[in-house]
Amino acid sequence: MTEPKRPTLRDVAQAAGLSKAATSYALRGLRGSEKTVARVRAIADELGWSADPVARALAGGRTGNVAILGSLGDLWRQGLAMMLSQALHERGMFSAIIDVDTSPKRESEVLASLAAQRLDAAIVLPVDPSAEYWVEVPERIRLISIGDALTLRPDARCVLFDNEYGIGTALGHLAEAGHRLIGLLVPSLPSTPGRPAQLLVEKLGAEMGLSVAVESSRSSVAGASEAASALLTRSRRPTALLCLGDSLAFGAYSAAQSLGISIPGDVSILGFDDSELAPLVSPQLSTFGWDERAIVAAAIQGVADDDGPASTMFRPEFIVRGSTGTAPTP
């Protein structure tokens, strides 16, 4: 007996009444409305069609491979990376998650290695968004930056956070409670000063008459505990710590506990990304909530849609809990 003929992409296209190119995009979820994508996939299933990944890559010039890289010692970023990976999988794409550990050198090395691989895109939570090494990423690899724009790659798609609103709200909340000396924990190494969010804190703080003491930290809780200890043992101890990441805030909790400093009686602590653990620590962490599902959807659209917006901005929700209070009397 002869084996039945294996259905081809042309067969699916003819049944769907579309061109081969439009059918291929729909099957991969890269173009077309949700209704069209669902209809084409249903036709493919009915015909028993399945894609040959090698043939697909050779024919379309795309592999479906996407890299996700950032400083993943941070709990919120870990969760976001997993959500991005799952969303790519649901669109028929493949992902590799890479940690660059708050190090520009590591980020540069990883990007150099990606240049030799067959990637369609890289979704990045950049350590140093203004670094020159972003220029070296080949144009065939689409860049989608989450959090900060890549200064030297205007062609990169951007999913931006309204840090001016978030940081202005945070500093205003602390200033209203009487705080005048603010400690700032930033998720970077001393070799990467001047990140946009950090500059905003210093600029807006000066405008509000606040003094800001900055300490760089690795994204891990242990690294943040060490950095927070350095702030809390200064001769002029800050009465509040603004942590640009909840993992940093949890490190600040650890440092305060070790030093016998009460929260918020002696020091107020404010996070920035509403980790799942934020309402579980004691006192519950005041922080900012972001719409992670919408952020992920915008990033995936940047990977898949040639005609999508160049940038999308998200504004956080301020969540006041028990970790911030009135500044202690000097």
C-alpha positions as CSV (number, residue, x, y, z in Angstrom):
1,M,0.0,0.0,0.0
2,T,1.2,3.5,-0.8
3,E,1.4,6.0,2.1
4,P,-1.1,8.8,1.9
5,K,0.4,12.0,0.6
6,R,1.5,14.3,3.3
7,P,-0.5,17.6,3.2
8,T,1.6,20.6,2.3
9,L,1.5,24.3,3.2
10,R,0.0,24.9,-0.3
11,D,-2.9,22.5,0.6
12,V,-3.6,24.5,3.8
13,A,-3.4,27.8,1.9
14,Q,-5.8,26.7,-0.8
15,A,-8.3,25.4,1.8
16,A,-8.0,28.6,3.7
17,G,-8.2,30.8,0.6
18,L,-5.0,32.6,1.5
19,S,-1.6,33.0,0.0
20,K,1.2,30.7,1.2
21,A,2.9,33.6,2.9
22,A,-0.2,34.6,4.8
23,T,-1.0,31.0,5.7
24,S,2.6,30.5,7.1
25,Y,2.4,33.7,9.2
26,A,-1.0,32.7,10.5
27,L,0.2,29.2,11.5
28,R,3.0,30.7,13.4
29,G,0.8,33.4,15.0
30,L,3.0,36.1,13.5
31,R,0.4,38.0,11.5
32,G,-3.4,38.1,11.1
33,S,-6.3,38.5,13.4
34,E,-7.0,36.0,16.2
35,K,-10.0,34.8,14.2
36,T,-7.9,34.2,11.0
37,V,-5.1,32.5,13.0
38,A,-7.6,30.2,14.7
39,R,-9.3,29.3,11.4
40,V,-6.1,28.5,9.6
41,R,-4.8,26.4,12.4
42,A,-8.1,24.5,12.5
43,I,-7.8,23.8,8.8
44,A,-4.3,22.6,9.2
45,D,-5.3,20.2,12.0
46,E,-8.2,18.9,9.9
47,L,-5.9,18.2,7.0
48,G,-3.3,16.7,9.3
49,W,-0.6,19.2,8.3
50,S,2.4,19.7,10.6
51,A,5.4,22.0,10.1
52,D,8.9,20.9,9.4
53,P,11.0,23.3,11.5
54,V,14.0,23.1,9.3
55,A,12.0,23.7,6.1
56,R,10.1,26.5,7.8
57,A,13.3,28.2,8.8
58,L,14.9,27.8,5.3
59,A,11.8,28.9,3.5
60,G,10.8,31.8,5.6
61,G,14.2,32.9,6.8
62,R,12.8,32.8,10.4
63,T,13.5,30.2,13.0
64,G,11.0,31.1,15.8
65,N,14.0,31.3,18.2
66,V,13.9,34.2,20.7
67,A,16.4,35.0,23.5
68,I,15.3,36.6,26.8
69,L,18.0,38.2,28.8
70,G,18.3,40.4,31.8
71,S,19.4,40.5,35.5
72,L,17.4,37.6,36.7
73,G,18.5,37.6,40.3
74,D,15.5,39.9,40.7
75,L,12.4,38.0,41.6
76,W,10.0,40.1,39.6
77,R,12.2,39.8,36.5
78,Q,12.4,36.1,36.9
79,G,8.7,35.9,36.9
80,L,8.4,38.2,33.9
81,A,11.0,36.1,32.0
82,M,8.9,32.9,32.6
83,M,5.8,34.7,31.4
84,L,7.5,35.8,28.3
85,S,8.8,32.3,27.6
86,Q,5.3,30.8,28.1
87,A,3.7,33.4,25.8
88,L,6.3,32.7,23.1
89,H,5.6,29.0,23.4
90,E,1.9,29.6,23.0
91,R,2.7,31.4,19.7
92,G,4.7,28.4,18.4
93,M,8.1,30.1,19.1
94,F,11.1,28.9,21.2
95,S,13.0,30.8,23.9
96,A,16.2,30.7,25.8
97,I,16.4,32.6,29.1
98,I,19.8,34.1,30.0
99,D,20.9,35.8,33.2
100,V,23.5,38.6,32.8
101,D,23.8,39.3,36.6
102,T,23.7,43.1,36.6
103,S,27.1,43.1,34.7
104,P,27.6,45.1,31.5
105,K,30.6,42.9,30.7
106,R,28.4,39.8,30.9
107,E,25.7,41.5,28.9
108,S,28.2,42.5,26.2
109,E,29.6,38.9,26.0
110,V,26.1,37.3,25.8
111,L,25.1,39.7,23.0
112,A,28.3,38.9,21.1
113,S,27.5,35.2,21.3
114,L,23.9,35.7,20.2
115,A,25.1,37.4,17.0
116,A,26.4,34.0,15.7
117,Q,23.1,32.2,16.4
118,R,20.0,31.9,14.3
119,L,17.7,34.2,16.3
120,D,14.6,36.1,15.2
121,A,14.6,38.4,18.2
122,A,16.0,39.2,21.6
123,I,13.8,40.5,24.4
124,V,16.1,42.4,26.8
125,L,15.7,43.9,30.2
126,P,19.0,45.9,29.8
127,V,21.6,46.4,32.4
128,D,23.2,49.3,30.6
129,P,20.7,50.7,28.0
130,S,23.1,53.4,26.8
131,A,26.1,51.0,26.1
132,E,27.8,51.0,22.7
133,Y,27.6,47.2,22.4
134,W,23.9,47.3,21.4
135,V,25.1,48.7,18.1
136,E,26.9,45.5,17.4
137,V,23.8,43.3,17.5
138,P,23.0,42.4,13.9
139,E,19.9,44.2,12.4
140,R,18.4,40.8,11.5
141,I,17.9,40.2,15.2
142,R,14.9,42.3,16.3
143,L,15.5,43.9,19.6
144,I,12.6,44.5,22.1
145,S,13.7,46.4,25.2
146,I,11.7,46.3,28.4
147,G,12.0,49.1,30.9
148,D,14.5,51.4,29.2
149,A,15.0,52.5,25.6
150,L,18.3,51.5,24.0
151,T,19.9,54.9,23.3
152,L,22.0,53.9,20.4
153,R,19.5,51.5,18.8
154,P,16.5,53.7,17.7
155,D,15.2,50.8,15.6
156,A,14.6,48.7,18.8
157,R,11.0,48.2,19.9
158,C,10.5,49.5,23.5
159,V,8.1,48.5,26.3
160,L,8.7,51.4,28.6
161,F,7.7,52.1,32.2
162,D,6.4,55.5,33.3
163,N,9.2,55.9,35.8
164,E,8.7,59.6,36.1
165,Y,5.2,59.0,37.4
166,G,6.3,56.1,39.7
167,I,9.3,57.8,41.2
168,G,7.6,61.2,41.5
169,T,4.7,59.5,43.3
170,A,7.2,57.6,45.6
171,L,9.2,60.6,46.5
172,G,6.0,62.7,47.0
173,H,4.7,60.1,49.4
174,L,7.8,60.0,51.4
175,A,8.2,63.8,51.5
176,E,4.6,64.2,52.6
177,A,5.4,61.9,55.6
178,G,8.3,64.2,56.6
179,H,11.3,62.3,55.1
180,R,14.1,64.5,53.9
181,L,17.1,62.1,53.7
182,I,16.3,59.2,51.3
183,G,18.5,56.2,50.7
184,L,18.3,54.9,47.1
185,L,19.0,51.2,46.3
186,V,19.6,50.7,42.6
187,P,19.9,47.4,40.8
188,S,23.3,47.9,39.1
189,L,27.0,47.7,39.7
190,P,29.1,50.9,40.3
191,S,30.3,50.6,36.7
192,T,26.8,51.4,35.4
193,P,25.8,54.7,37.0
194,G,23.3,57.1,35.5
195,R,20.4,54.7,34.6
196,P,17.3,56.7,33.7
197,A,15.3,55.7,36.9
198,Q,18.3,56.6,39.1
199,L,18.7,60.0,37.4
200,L,15.0,60.7,37.9
201,V,15.3,60.0,41.6
202,E,18.2,62.4,42.0
203,K,16.5,65.1,39.8
204,L,13.0,64.9,41.3
205,G,14.5,64.6,44.8
206,A,16.5,67.8,44.4
207,E,13.3,69.6,43.1
208,M,11.5,68.5,46.3
209,G,14.3,69.6,48.6
210,L,15.3,66.0,49.4
211,S,18.8,64.6,49.9
212,V,19.4,61.3,48.2
213,A,22.2,58.9,49.1
214,V,22.7,56.2,46.4
215,E,24.0,52.7,46.8
216,S,24.4,50.2,44.0
217,S,23.4,46.6,44.5
218,R,23.2,43.2,42.8
219,S,19.6,42.2,42.2
220,S,19.7,39.4,44.7
221,V,18.3,39.7,48.2
222,A,21.7,39.0,49.8
223,G,23.4,41.6,47.6
224,A,20.7,44.2,48.5
225,S,21.1,43.4,52.3
226,E,24.8,44.3,52.1
227,A,24.1,47.5,50.2
228,A,21.2,48.5,52.5
229,S,23.5,47.9,55.5
230,A,25.9,50.4,54.1
231,L,23.2,53.0,53.9
232,L,21.7,52.2,57.3
233,T,25.1,52.4,59.2
234,R,26.0,55.9,57.9
235,S,26.5,58.6,60.4
236,R,23.5,60.4,58.8
237,R,21.2,57.5,58.4
238,P,18.4,57.8,55.9
239,T,14.9,57.8,57.3
240,A,13.5,56.0,54.2
241,L,14.9,53.6,51.6
242,L,13.5,53.7,48.0
243,C,14.4,50.4,46.4
244,L,14.1,50.2,42.6
245,G,12.9,46.6,42.8
246,D,11.2,44.5,45.5
247,S,14.1,42.1,45.7
248,L,16.2,45.0,46.9
249,A,13.5,46.0,49.4
250,F,13.5,42.4,50.8
251,G,17.3,42.8,51.2
252,A,16.7,46.1,53.0
253,Y,14.3,44.3,55.4
254,S,17.0,41.7,56.1
255,A,19.6,44.5,56.8
256,A,17.2,46.4,59.1
257,Q,16.4,43.3,61.1
258,S,20.1,42.5,61.5
259,L,20.8,46.0,62.8
260,G,17.8,46.1,65.1
261,I,16.1,48.9,63.1
262,S,12.3,48.9,63.1
263,I,10.2,49.3,60.0
264,P,8.6,51.8,59.6
265,G,9.3,53.3,63.0
266,D,13.0,53.9,62.4
267,V,13.1,53.6,58.6
268,S,10.4,53.4,55.9
269,I,11.0,51.0,53.0
270,L,9.4,51.4,49.6
271,G,9.7,48.8,46.7
272,F,8.9,49.2,43.0
273,D,7.4,46.2,41.3
274,D,4.8,44.4,43.6
275,S,6.4,41.0,43.9
276,E,4.1,38.2,45.0
277,L,6.0,38.2,48.3
278,A,5.3,41.9,48.9
279,P,2.1,41.3,50.9
280,L,3.6,38.4,52.7
281,V,6.5,40.1,54.5
282,S,5.9,41.9,57.8
283,P,5.1,44.7,57.7
284,Q,3.6,44.4,54.2
285,L,5.7,46.2,51.6
286,S,4.5,49.4,50.0
287,T,5.3,49.2,46.3
288,F,4.1,49.8,42.8
289,G,2.1,47.3,40.8
290,W,2.6,46.8,37.0
291,D,0.3,45.0,34.5
292,E,2.7,42.1,33.7
293,R,0.3,40.4,31.3
294,A,-0.1,43.6,29.2
295,I,3.7,44.2,29.3
296,V,4.3,40.6,28.1
297,A,1.7,41.0,25.3
298,A,3.3,44.2,24.1
299,A,6.8,42.6,24.1
300,I,5.5,39.6,22.1
301,Q,3.8,41.9,19.7
302,G,7.1,43.5,19.2
303,V,8.6,40.1,18.2
304,A,5.8,39.0,16.0
305,D,4.3,42.1,14.3
306,D,6.3,44.0,11.7
307,D,3.9,46.9,11.8
308,G,3.4,47.3,15.6
309,P,4.1,50.5,17.6
310,A,7.7,51.5,18.1
311,S,7.1,52.0,21.8
312,T,4.4,51.3,24.4
313,M,4.4,52.9,27.9
314,F,2.9,51.5,31.1
315,R,2.0,53.4,34.2
316,P,2.2,51.7,37.6
317,E,-0.4,51.5,40.4
318,F,0.9,52.8,43.8
319,I,0.1,50.3,46.6
320,V,0.5,51.7,50.1
321,R,0.9,49.1,52.8
322,G,2.6,49.0,56.2
323,S,6.3,49.5,55.4
324,T,6.1,53.3,55.0
325,G,5.2,55.8,57.7
326,T,6.0,59.2,59.3
327,A,9.7,60.1,59.5
328,P,11.1,59.6,63.0
329,T,11.9,62.7,65.0
330,P,15.6,63.5,64.8
